[in-house]
Amino acid sequence: MRVVVEEEEAEVMYPSTPGKVKVEQRSSAAMSRQVHRCFASTGTMFLWALFLVAMTATYLSFRSLAGDAAASSSRYFPAASWGGLHWERQIRASASPRRPPGSAEGAGLSVLVTGAAGFVGAHCSLALRKRGDGVVGIDNYNSYYDPSLKKARRALLGSHGVFVVDGDINDGRLLAKLFDVVPFTHVLHLAAQAGVRYAMENPSSYVRSNVAGLVSLLESCKDADPQPAVVWASSSSVYGLNDAVPFSEAHRTDKPASLYAATKKAGEAITHTYNHIYGLSITGLRFFTVYGPWGRPDMAYFFFTRNILQGKPVTVYRGRDHVDIARDFTYIDDIVRGCLAALDTAGRSTGGGGRKRGAAPYRIFNLGNTSPVTVPALVAMLERCLMVKARRHVVEMPGNGDVPFTHANISLAREQLGYKPTTSLEMGLKKFVRWYLSYYGYNRGTHAFRNHL
Ligand SMILES: O=C(O)[C@H]1O[C@H](OP(=O)(O)OP(=O)(O)OC[C@H]2O[C@@H](n3ccc(=O)[nH]c3=O)[C@H](O)[C@@H]2O)[C@H](O)[C@@H](O)[C@H]1O
């Protein structure tokens, strides 16, 4: 896109035919005299020809440097702006590990993080960068929730030397270019259409991101040589209407309750085929209701906080027979440790350039907190943190894709990843509220917050 704009601007500022703008306003006789004068001598004509050849060569080489791919893919992904030598230099710098030579953790990973300006993506990118790994992000900054929060996360990443490409995972040419520029060792795939209930409003966005986008990413990964190991975000929602608790990876996941859950379940099947056919190393992480600072404004703990502070009611869903709904809320720092451990233990992909060369690992882990909390208890904790009484509006759980409870069995992750959550919901909410107040501002007199959400 940027390439085209620059060409159009150049056209306005420097017309390609010298004197074109003024010539149009003159008589044809005057024009032919002018042209005759201009091309009177062979020497002048030769100089003009030389000039035109030089301009054409410059234009063509600029197009190839900027990448024809960028120009053509911008037709389909108008927000994307990528390509060029400077862009490639930024990508390489950001992707380079900076661990001290001979450090105990080894040489350092080079990780492509999709959805890097998202909640989990931003936290993981920062954690990787802080321990010296190379990180390149990609994010399409869609408007599912306030994009300014995503831009603020990007600014934070930028201040730590993490470059985030403005692009879409459905843009196969962009992904191919990224793998051309950097031989990524790992992909941490967190870009997705999240939210359980929103799937009833905008079903196609789930198919676009969680199914088509995933396939587009896996196609690029399987074509890459060397292939990266892929760690990606599945969801606790795949357990759906399963009622055996706590949820264990061996349980059946064939009764999804929402389209969101169905697309995540589809993702687990799709990644399996890429593991089987192309030798991609795959790790799927089933996240359980992740919360914390820099979180997602569409999640209950986040907009409950806003409503309580603004004196607005919070709607609390209640299950059948007046049973409270419960979630295994999991704090972001625990999830980040789980993600990094999954990357560190991923095992290599065996294929390359689209060809399998041997069996590769296929793993799935629950990343939860193992201690479910009911929604009314969540509201009570927020009241204590905020020191404001909530106005509760209790309603029967609508048939919107929600499930009555979630509860993770994390034995497998503990055994294979060393995963061990350490943050209680009470403690995590305190940290979230501290961040919320510093980010959105707080007027003590009125409890009125600027309405940023
Ligand atoms: O683990 C997951 O895989 C998912 O976790 C998260 O989904 P959920 O567990 O549904 O979280 P969230 O919306 O915060 O609702 C929390 C509770 O509040 C209840 N709830 C919700 C809204 C409301 O107005 N009232 C209410 O009682 C509601 O019934 C629920 O019991 C992610 O959003 C999702 O993207 C996915 O990652």
The ligand as an SDF file (V2000), in Angstrom:
LIG
                    3D

 37 39  0  0  0  0  0  0  0  0999 V2000
  -10.9400  -20.4370   28.6370 O   0  0  0  0  0  0  0  0  0  0  0  0
  -11.2140  -20.1720   27.4890 C   0  0  0  0  0  0  0  0  0  0  0  0
  -10.9470  -20.8940   26.5670 O   0  0  0  0  0  0  0  0  0  0  0  0
  -11.9710  -18.9280   27.1720 C   0  0  0  0  0  0  0  0  0  0  0  0
  -11.8450  -18.0280   28.2790 O   0  0  0  0  0  0  0  0  0  0  0  0
  -12.5650  -16.8410   28.1460 C   0  0  0  0  0  0  0  0  0  0  0  0
  -13.9460  -17.1530   28.0480 O   0  0  0  0  0  0  0  0  0  0  0  0
  -14.8190  -17.1610   29.3700 P   0  0  0  0  0  0  0  0  0  0  0  0
  -14.3590  -18.1900   30.3280 O   0  0  0  0  0  0  0  0  0  0  0  0
  -16.2250  -17.2220   28.9030 O   0  0  0  0  0  0  0  0  0  0  0  0
  -14.4420  -15.7450   30.0110 O   0  0  0  0  0  0  0  0  0  0  0  0
  -15.3290  -14.4430   30.2310 P   0  0  0  0  0  0  0  0  0  0  0  0
  -15.9510  -14.0320   28.9580 O   0  0  0  0  0  0  0  0  0  0  0  0
  -14.4720  -13.4660   30.9200 O   0  0  0  0  0  0  0  0  0  0  0  0
  -16.4640  -14.9460   31.2280 O   0  0  0  0  0  0  0  0  0  0  0  0
  -16.1180  -15.3930   32.5300 C   0  0  0  0  0  0  0  0  0  0  0  0
  -17.3440  -15.8350   33.2610 C   0  0  0  0  0  0  0  0  0  0  0  0
  -18.2210  -14.7260   33.4680 O   0  0  0  0  0  0  0  0  0  0  0  0
  -19.5160  -15.0570   33.0340 C   0  0  0  0  0  0  0  0  0  0  0  0
  -20.1690  -13.8170   32.5400 N   0  0  0  0  0  0  0  0  0  0  0  0
  -19.7190  -13.2270   31.4270 C   0  0  0  0  0  0  0  0  0  0  0  0
  -20.2670  -12.0490   30.9930 C   0  0  0  0  0  0  0  0  0  0  0  0
  -21.3310  -11.4770   31.7170 C   0  0  0  0  0  0  0  0  0  0  0  0
  -21.8760  -10.4050   31.3630 O   0  0  0  0  0  0  0  0  0  0  0  0
  -21.7440  -12.1020   32.8460 N   0  0  0  0  0  0  0  0  0  0  0  0
  -21.1950  -13.2700   33.2870 C   0  0  0  0  0  0  0  0  0  0  0  0
  -21.6150  -13.8090   34.3250 O   0  0  0  0  0  0  0  0  0  0  0  0
  -19.3570  -16.1140   31.9820 C   0  0  0  0  0  0  0  0  0  0  0  0
  -20.5050  -16.9130   31.8740 O   0  0  0  0  0  0  0  0  0  0  0  0
  -18.1650  -16.8720   32.5130 C   0  0  0  0  0  0  0  0  0  0  0  0
  -18.5780  -17.8430   33.4060 O   0  0  0  0  0  0  0  0  0  0  0  0
  -12.1360  -16.0970   26.9140 C   0  0  0  0  0  0  0  0  0  0  0  0
  -12.9270  -14.9280   26.7470 O   0  0  0  0  0  0  0  0  0  0  0  0
  -12.2170  -16.9450   25.6840 C   0  0  0  0  0  0  0  0  0  0  0  0
  -11.6760  -16.2340   24.5950 O   0  0  0  0  0  0  0  0  0  0  0  0
  -11.5240  -18.2730   25.8790 C   0  0  0  0  0  0  0  0  0  0  0  0
  -10.1590  -18.0850   25.8460 O   0  0  0  0  0  0  0  0  0  0  0  0
  1  2  2  0
  2  3  1  0
  2  4  1  0
  4  5  1  0
  4 36  1  0
  5  6  1  0
  6  7  1  0
  6 32  1  0
  7  8  1  0
  8  9  2  0
  8 10  1  0
  8 11  1  0
 11 12  1  0
 12 13  2  0
 12 14  1  0
 12 15  1  0
 15 16  1  0
 16 17  1  0
 17 18  1  0
 17 30  1  0
 18 19  1  0
 19 20  1  0
 19 28  1  0
 20 21  1  0
 20 26  1  0
 21 22  2  0
 22 23  1  0
 23 24  2  0
 23 25  1  0
 25 26  1  0
 26 27  2  0
 28 29  1  0
 28 30  1  0
 30 31  1  0
 32 33  1  0
 32 34  1  0
 34 35  1  0
 34 36  1  0
 36 37  1  0
M  END
$$$$
